[in-house]
Amino acid sequence: MKIYEIDTYVVQKVINKLIDGDYSLNVIKKNKHLIAQFFDYAINNKWVTENPT
């Protein structure tokens, strides 16, 4: 999957898998935050135009 193909649906699927995997809320929040930071970086480097998180 290319970075520009990732949308909110894909991000939510990742979050749901973490929830189903019995990860703690803290771990889930940290992962979402890291994904958001990555997409902010990608926007700054013009790899994508919006942050799907």
C-alpha positions as CSV (number, residue, x, y, z in Angstrom):
1,M,0.0,0.0,0.0
2,K,1.3,3.4,-0.9
3,I,1.3,6.2,1.7
4,Y,-1.1,8.3,-0.4
5,E,-3.6,5.4,-0.4
6,I,-4.0,5.5,3.4
7,D,-7.2,7.1,4.5
8,T,-9.2,7.4,7.7
9,Y,-10.8,4.0,7.1
10,V,-7.3,2.3,7.1
11,V,-6.2,4.2,10.2
12,Q,-9.4,3.1,12.0
13,K,-8.8,-0.5,11.0
14,V,-5.3,-0.3,12.6
15,I,-6.8,1.2,15.8
16,N,-9.5,-1.5,15.9
17,K,-6.9,-4.2,15.6
18,L,-5.0,-2.8,18.5
19,I,-8.3,-2.7,20.5
20,D,-9.1,-6.2,19.6
21,G,-5.6,-7.2,20.5
22,D,-6.3,-6.2,24.1
23,Y,-3.7,-3.4,24.1
24,S,-4.0,-0.8,26.8
25,L,-5.6,2.5,26.1
26,N,-2.3,4.2,26.7
27,V,-0.6,2.0,24.0
28,I,-3.4,2.7,21.5
29,K,-3.2,6.5,22.1
30,K,0.6,6.5,21.7
31,N,0.3,4.6,18.4
32,K,-2.4,7.0,17.1
33,H,-0.2,9.9,18.1
34,L,2.8,8.4,16.2
35,I,0.7,7.8,13.1
36,A,-0.5,11.4,13.3
37,Q,3.1,12.7,13.7
38,F,4.2,10.6,10.7
39,F,1.5,12.1,8.5
40,D,2.4,15.6,9.7
41,Y,5.9,14.9,8.6
42,A,4.7,13.5,5.3
43,I,2.6,16.6,4.7
44,N,5.7,18.8,5.4
45,N,7.6,16.8,2.8
46,K,4.8,16.9,0.3
47,W,4.3,13.2,0.2
48,V,0.6,13.6,1.0
49,T,-1.8,16.5,1.2
50,E,-3.8,15.7,4.3
51,N,-3.5,13.8,7.6
52,P,-6.0,10.9,7.7
53,T,-5.9,10.7,11.5
